[in-house]
Amino acid sequence: MDRMGTGTDAATGRALAEELLDGCAAAVPAPGSGPDVWLAFAEQVRSRAHGGRRPPVPAPPALRLCHPRGWVREAALAEPDAPGELVAVLTTDSAAPVRDRARARLEHLLVARPEATLRALTPLALRLGRRARGGWILERFEEALRRQAAAAPPWWHLPGPSAPSHGGTGAAAVLAELLDRPDRQARQFAVRLALTGPGRADALECARRAAAESDPAAAGLWTDAALAAADDTVIDVLAGARTPAVRAAGVTALRRAGRAAEGVSHLADRSALVRSCARWLVGQDGGDPHEHYRWLVRDPAGPSPYAVAGLAECGRGEDTGLLRGLVAHPAGPVRAAALAGLRRRDAVVADSVLLALLDDPTPSVAREASLGLLPAAGRLDPAHLAGRLDPRGPLHVRRAAFRLLRARGGIHALRAAVALIDDWHPRTRETARTAVRACQWHPAQFDGEADRTELAALLKRSAKLFGDYELGLRRSRLGLRT
C-alpha cells in the first residue's frame, strides 16, 4: 500500500473507514471524492478490519472490497454495485486472482461507460500508477483517452481557461475537464496527452494555457509547445503570463523574433528570473542594462522597487551610495528593496539606522532591517528588542525583534520565546513553542546569564508545552523537586 498523506482528503477517508467499521453501512466516500479519500479509506479498512469490532451486517461491498482476506475481496468484485474507485484500487492488489478479476471488471467499465469512467477515475489511476503493479491501469487509461479522442472534436474548443464553454461529450470533454482539475498530477497528465494526441492545439492556444496555468510543471509543458512555433502574438502572451518561468521564456524568445530591443520594458519585472533574462536580452541588443536601471531608479515619478532590485543585481560597487539614499525613500517597498540590495552586496549600514527601521510601518522594511542586523545580533541591546514583543504591537515588528533575539541565543532567546508561546499569530506562536521545547534547561547552558529561580519561573510558565516525563526531566535538571 502507498503511504497515505495527512491532508484533509486522506483524513476524511480514514474517518469514513472508522465509521464503516463501527457499523455505519452508509459511511462510504461519495462519488466524486478525491483520489486521496478513496486510497486512505481502502487502506484504513484493510488495516483495521480485524480490530474486534462489529461491522454492519450484511457487510456492504465497500467493506468486502477492502477486506484483509483475498478471497473476500475477489468475491466482492462480482457485486454489481461495487464502487468503481475500489475496483480500480484492486487492479494493483498483491493477490493475482483479485488483481486479474479487478482488471477485467475495469476493462468492462471502460467499454460500457468510457466517458463516466475516465472522468471519475483518471486522477485515481494516476495515483495508482506509482505502485509496483500500477503500470497496467495507467497504460489502459492513457490508451482509452487517446483512442476515443481520435474521433472527437478538438479538446481545446471545450471549456478551459482560455476558451468559452461550447459543451461537449466523449474523451475530448474529459480531457478538457482534466486540464482544469485542481489535482496537479491529473493536469500534467492531461497536458501531455493534449500535446501528443490527435487534434492538439496550435501555438497560440498553448501560450494562452501556459499564461493561465498556476502549476509550474504544467506551465512548462505548454510553454515548450508554444515556443516550438512561436510568432509575435504567442510571444506576447507568454511574456505577459503570471508564472515567472513562462514570462522568462517569452522574454527570451524576443531575441529569436528580432525584438531584442523590447527587453528594456522587462528590466523591472517583479521576478528576479525575468529580470535576469531581460538583462541578457538588452546586452544581446548592444545595450547596457545597468545604465537603464540607474535611469529607472532616478525616475522623478518614483522608482519601482523591482528596478531597485534589478540595479542591486547588477553588482556594481558604484551603486552603493545610490542604494543608501533610497533607504530613506517615502515608499516602503522601495526602502525594502534598497535594504535587500545593500545586504546582497554586503554593504555596511549603521546599526542605529537598521534598529530604527525595525519600527517601520512597512512589514518588508522591518524584515529586511532584521535580516541586516543578524550578524550584529550579539551586540544589540536585548532590552530594546524585548520591548517590541508586546502582542498589542504590530506583528511585523514583533517578528523582527523575535528573529534577532533568537539569533542572539541564551537567556534572551528563551525569555522571548516564553513570552510568545500564547501569541495570537499562529506561526509566531508555533515558532516560539518550538524554541521552548528545544531548550535543554541546563543552568550551565546560560553561562551565568540567569539563575535557577528565573529558569524555574520560565519553565512554570511554559509547563503546558511538555508531557509529564519531559517536564519532570527539565525540573530535575534545574534541581527542582518533581
C-alpha positions in Angstrom: 0.0 0.0 0.0 1.1 3.6 -0.6 1.9 5.7 2.4 -1.2 8.0 2.8 -0.8 11.7 3.3 -2.1 13.6 6.2 -4.1 16.2 4.3 -7.8 16.8 4.6 -8.8 14.3 1.9 -6.8 11.5 3.5 -8.2 12.3 6.9 -11.7 12.3 5.5 -11.1 8.8 4.0 -9.8 7.4 7.3 -12.7 8.9 9.2 -15.2 7.3 6.9 -13.5 4.0 7.2 -13.7 4.1 11.0 -17.4 4.9 10.8 -17.9 1.9 8.5 -16.1 -0.4 10.8 -18.1 0.9 13.7 -21.3 -0.3 11.9 -22.4 2.6 9.8 -23.0 0.9 6.4 -23.5 4.3 4.6 -20.0 5.6 5.6 -18.5 5.3 2.1 -16.8 8.1 0.2 -19.3 9.9 -2.1 -18.9 9.7 -5.9 -16.5 12.4 -7.0 -14.4 12.3 -3.8 -10.7 12.9 -4.4 -8.3 10.0 -5.0 -6.7 10.5 -1.7 -10.0 10.0 0.1 -10.5 6.6 -1.6 -6.9 5.4 -1.1 -6.9 6.4 2.6 -10.4 4.8 3.0 -9.3 1.5 1.4 -6.0 1.3 3.4 -7.8 2.1 6.7 -10.5 -0.5 6.3 -8.0 -3.2 5.3 -5.6 -2.5 8.2 -8.3 -2.2 10.9 -10.9 -4.7 9.8 -9.6 -7.3 12.3 -9.8 -4.9 15.3 -12.6 -6.8 17.2 -15.3 -4.5 16.0 -18.8 -5.4 14.8 -19.1 -4.3 11.1 -22.5 -3.8 9.6 -24.5 -6.9 8.7 -24.8 -7.7 5.8 -21.4 -6.2 5.0 -21.6 -3.6 2.2 -19.5 -4.1 -0.9 -17.1 -1.3 0.1 -16.2 -3.3 3.3 -15.7 -6.6 1.4 -13.6 -5.0 -1.3 -11.2 -3.7 1.3 -11.2 -6.9 3.4 -7.9 -8.3 4.6 -8.6 -11.7 3.1 -8.1 -12.0 -0.6 -10.9 -14.5 -1.3 -13.4 -12.0 0.2 -12.1 -9.2 -2.0 -12.2 -11.4 -5.1 -15.8 -12.4 -4.4 -16.9 -8.8 -3.8 -15.8 -7.8 -7.3 -18.8 -9.7 -8.6 -21.2 -7.3 -6.8 -23.0 -5.1 -9.4 -22.8 -2.0 -7.1 -19.1 -2.3 -6.3 -17.7 1.3 -6.3 -15.5 1.8 -9.4 -12.9 3.6 -7.3 -12.3 0.5 -5.2 -12.3 -1.8 -8.3 -9.5 0.5 -9.6 -7.6 0.2 -6.3 -7.8 -3.6 -6.6 -6.2 -3.6 -10.0 -2.9 -3.2 -8.1 -3.7 -5.8 -5.4 -1.0 -8.1 -4.2 -3.1 -11.2 -4.8 -3.1 -12.2 -8.5 -6.7 -13.6 -8.6 -8.0 -10.4 -7.1 -5.9 -8.2 -9.4 -6.9 -10.1 -12.6 -10.6 -10.0 -11.7 -10.5 -6.3 -10.9 -8.7 -5.6 -14.2 -11.4 -7.5 -16.1 -14.1 -5.5 -14.3 -12.4 -2.2 -15.1 -12.0 -3.2 -18.7 -15.7 -3.8 -18.9 -16.4 -0.3 -17.3 -14.1 1.4 -19.9 -16.0 -0.2 -22.7 -19.5 0.1 -21.3 -19.2 3.6 -19.8 -16.0 5.1 -21.1 -16.7 8.8 -20.5 -18.0 8.4 -17.0 -15.2 6.0 -16.1 -12.5 8.2 -17.4 -13.9 11.3 -15.8 -14.3 9.7 -12.4 -11.2 7.5 -12.2 -8.4 9.2 -14.1 -7.0 11.1 -11.1 -7.1 7.9 -9.0 -5.5 5.9 -11.8 -2.6 8.4 -11.8 -2.0 7.8 -8.0 -2.2 4.0 -8.5 0.3 4.2 -11.4 3.0 4.9 -8.8 2.6 1.5 -7.3 4.6 -1.6 -8.1 1.7 -3.1 -10.0 0.2 0.2 -11.2 1.6 0.3 -14.7 -1.4 -1.6 -16.2 -4.1 0.9 -15.1 -2.0 3.9 -16.2 -1.5 2.4 -19.7 -5.1 1.5 -20.0 -6.4 4.9 -19.1 -3.9 6.7 -21.4 -4.8 4.3 -24.3 -8.6 4.8 -23.7 -8.2 8.6 -23.7 -6.1 8.6 -26.9 -8.4 6.1 -28.7 -11.6 8.0 -28.0 -10.1 11.4 -28.6 -9.1 10.4 -32.1 -12.7 10.7 -33.3 -13.7 13.6 -31.0 -13.7 17.4 -31.7 -10.6 19.2 -30.7 -10.5 19.3 -26.9 -9.4 23.0 -26.9 -12.8 24.0 -28.3 -14.3 22.9 -25.0 -14.4 24.7 -21.6 -11.0 25.8 -20.3 -9.1 28.9 -19.0 -8.9 30.5 -22.4 -11.9 29.2 -24.3 -15.6 29.7 -23.9 -17.9 26.9 -23.0 -19.3 25.0 -26.0 -20.4 21.9 -24.2 -19.1 18.6 -25.5 -19.1 14.9 -24.7 -16.7 12.0 -25.0 -13.0 11.8 -24.2 -12.4 15.3 -25.5 -14.7 16.7 -22.9 -13.0 14.5 -20.2 -9.6 15.8 -21.3 -10.8 19.4 -21.2 -12.1 18.8 -17.7 -8.8 17.2 -16.6 -6.9 20.2 -17.8 -8.8 22.3 -15.3 -8.7 19.9 -12.3 -7.2 21.2 -9.1 -5.3 18.0 -8.9 -1.9 18.9 -10.4 -0.9 15.4 -11.3 -4.1 15.0 -13.3 -3.5 18.3 -15.1 0.1 17.4 -16.0 -1.1 14.0 -17.3 -3.8 15.7 -19.4 -1.4 18.3 -20.8 0.9 15.6 -22.0 -2.0 13.8 -23.7 -3.3 17.1 -25.2 0.1 17.9 -26.7 0.8 14.5 -28.2 -2.6 13.2 -29.2 -4.8 14.0 -32.2 -6.4 17.4 -32.5 -3.7 19.1 -30.5 -3.9 22.8 -30.0 -2.0 25.4 -32.0 0.8 27.5 -30.6 -1.4 30.4 -29.6 -3.7 28.2 -27.6 -0.7 26.6 -25.9 0.6 30.0 -25.0 -2.8 31.0 -23.5 -2.8 27.9 -21.4 0.7 28.5 -20.3 -0.1 32.0 -19.3 -3.1 30.9 -17.2 -1.5 27.8 -15.6 -0.5 28.0 -11.9 1.4 24.7 -11.8 5.0 25.3 -12.9 5.4 21.8 -14.4 2.2 22.0 -16.5 3.0 25.6 -17.5 6.5 24.4 -18.7 4.9 21.8 -20.9 2.5 24.4 -22.5 5.4 26.9 -22.9 7.7 24.4 -24.7 4.9 23.5 -27.1 4.1 27.2 -27.7 7.7 28.1 -28.4 8.1 25.4 -31.0 6.1 27.5 -33.5 6.1 30.9 -31.8 5.0 34.1 -33.6 4.7 37.6 -32.2 1.3 37.0 -30.7 2.4 33.9 -29.0 5.5 35.6 -27.5 3.3 38.5 -26.2 1.0 36.1 -24.5 3.9 34.2 -22.9 5.7 37.4 -21.8 2.5 38.5 -20.0 2.0 35.2 -18.1 1.6 35.1 -14.4 4.2 32.3 -13.9 7.7 33.8 -13.8 9.2 30.8 -15.7 6.7 31.3 -18.5 7.3 35.1 -18.7 11.1 34.4 -18.7 10.6 32.1 -21.7 8.6 34.7 -23.5 11.1 37.4 -22.9 14.0 35.2 -24.0 12.1 34.4 -27.2 12.0 38.1 -28.1 15.6 37.8 -29.5 14.7 35.0 -31.9 11.8 37.1 -33.1 14.1 40.1 -33.8 12.6 42.1 -30.9 15.5 42.2 -28.5 15.1 46.0 -28.1 11.9 45.3 -26.1 13.9 43.7 -23.3 14.2 47.1 -21.7 10.5 47.0 -20.8 11.0 43.9 -18.8 14.1 45.0 -16.7 11.8 46.0 -13.8 9.8 42.8 -13.8 8.6 41.6 -10.3 10.5 38.3 -10.9 14.3 38.1 -10.5 14.3 35.3 -13.1 12.6 37.5 -15.7 14.9 40.5 -14.8 17.9 38.3 -15.4 16.6 37.3 -18.9 15.8 40.9 -19.7 19.3 42.0 -18.8 20.7 39.3 -21.1 18.4 40.4 -23.9 19.4 44.0 -23.6 23.0 43.0 -23.6 22.5 40.9 -26.7 21.0 44.0 -28.4 24.1 46.0 -27.6 22.6 47.9 -24.7 23.8 48.4 -21.1 21.1 47.2 -18.6 23.0 48.8 -15.8 22.6 52.3 -17.2 18.9 51.6 -17.8 18.5 50.6 -14.2 20.2 53.8 -13.0 17.8 55.8 -15.1 14.8 53.9 -13.8 15.9 54.4 -10.2 16.3 58.1 -10.7 12.9 58.5 -12.3 11.3 61.7 -11.0 7.9 59.8 -10.8 9.4 57.4 -8.3 11.4 54.2 -8.8 9.8 50.8 -8.9 11.1 48.5 -6.1 11.8 45.9 -8.8 14.0 48.4 -10.6 15.9 49.0 -7.4 16.3 45.2 -7.0 17.5 44.9 -10.6 20.1 47.6 -10.0 21.4 45.7 -7.0 21.5 42.5 -9.0 23.9 44.2 -11.5 26.5 44.0 -8.7 28.3 47.4 -9.4 30.0 48.9 -6.3 29.4 52.4 -7.6 25.7 51.9 -6.9 26.1 51.5 -3.1 25.7 55.3 -2.5 22.5 55.4 -4.6 21.0 52.4 -2.7 21.9 54.0 0.6 20.0 57.2 -0.4 16.9 55.1 -1.2 16.8 53.7 2.3 15.0 56.9 3.3 12.6 56.9 0.3 9.0 57.7 1.1 7.7 54.4 -0.5 8.1 51.4 1.8 8.6 48.8 -0.9 11.5 50.9 -2.3 13.1 51.2 1.1 12.8 47.4 1.5 14.4 46.8 -2.0 17.2 49.2 -1.2 18.0 47.4 2.1 17.9 44.0 0.4 20.2 45.3 -2.3 22.7 46.6 0.3 22.6 43.3 2.1 23.1 41.4 -1.2 26.4 43.3 -1.7 27.4 43.1 2.0 27.4 46.9 2.2 27.6 48.2 5.8 24.6 50.0 7.1 24.8 51.6 10.6 23.2 49.5 13.4 21.3 52.6 14.5 19.7 53.1 11.1 18.6 49.4 10.9 17.3 49.5 14.5 15.2 52.5 13.7 13.8 50.7 10.7 12.6 47.8 12.8 9.7 50.0 13.7 9.0 50.9 10.1 5.3 50.7 9.2 6.0 48.6 6.1 6.5 44.9 7.1 9.0 44.2 4.3 11.2 47.0 5.6 11.3 45.7 9.1 12.0 42.2 7.8 15.0 43.4 5.7 16.3 45.5 8.6 16.2 42.5 10.9 18.0 40.4 8.4 20.6 43.1 8.0 21.1 43.1 11.8 21.5 39.3 12.2 25.3 39.4 12.1 25.2 42.1 14.8 22.6 40.3 17.0 25.1 39.7 19.8 25.9 43.4 20.3 22.4 44.7 20.2 20.6 45.8 23.4 18.3 42.9 24.3 16.0 45.2 26.3 15.4 47.3 23.2 14.4 44.3 21.3 12.3 42.7 24.1 10.3 45.9 24.3 9.0 45.2 20.9 7.5 41.8 21.7 4.2 43.2 23.0 1.3 41.3 21.4 -0.6 44.6 21.1 2.1 46.0 18.9 2.5 45.5 15.1 3.0 41.8 14.2 5.9 42.5 11.8 7.8 44.5 14.5 7.3 41.7 16.9 8.5 39.0 14.5 11.6 41.1 13.5 12.6 41.6 17.2 12.0 37.9 17.9 14.2 36.9 14.9 17.1 38.9 16.4 16.6 37.6 19.9 16.6 34.0 18.7 19.8 34.8 16.7 21.4 36.2 19.9 20.6 33.0 21.8 21.0 32.3 25.5 18.5 33.5 28.1 17.3 36.4 26.0 16.1 34.0 23.3 14.4 31.8 25.9 12.7 34.8 27.6 11.4 36.0 24.2 10.2 32.5 23.2 8.3 32.0 26.5 6.8 35.5 26.2 5.3 34.5 22.8 4.0 31.0 23.4 0.4 32.3 23.5 0.8 34.9 20.7 -2.3 35.4 18.6 -0.4 34.8 15.4 -0.2 31.0 14.7 3.2 31.0 13.0 4.8 33.2 15.6 3.2 31.1 18.4 4.4 27.8 16.9 8.0 29.1 16.4 8.1 30.3 20.0 6.8 26.9 21.3 9.3 25.0 19.2 12.1 27.1 20.6 10.9 26.5 24.2 10.6 22.7 23.6 14.1 22.6 22.1 15.7 24.2 25.1 17.5 21.7 27.4 17.1 23.8 30.5 20.5 23.2 31.9 21.6 26.1 34.1 25.1 25.8 32.6 23.6 26.4 29.2 23.0 30.0 30.0 26.6 30.8 31.2 25.6 32.8 34.2 23.0 34.9 32.4 20.2 33.6 34.6 19.8 31.9 37.9 17.8 28.8 38.7 14.9 30.9 40.1 14.3 32.7 36.9 14.6 29.4 34.9 12.2 27.7 37.2 9.7 30.6 36.7 10.1 30.4 32.9 9.6 26.6 33.0 6.5 27.0 35.1 5.0 29.5 32.5 5.7 27.0 29.7 4.8 23.8 31.5 1.8 23.2 29.3 4.1 22.5 26.4 5.6 19.4 27.9 4.3 16.0 28.9 4.8 14.7 32.5 8.0 12.9 31.7 9.5 15.8 29.7 8.5 18.4 32.4 9.9 16.2 35.2 13.2 15.8 33.3 13.6 19.6 32.9 12.7 20.2 36.6 15.3 17.7 37.6 18.0 19.5 35.6 17.1 22.7 37.4 17.3 20.9 40.8 13.6 21.2 41.5 11.6 18.5 43.2 9.5 16.6 40.8 
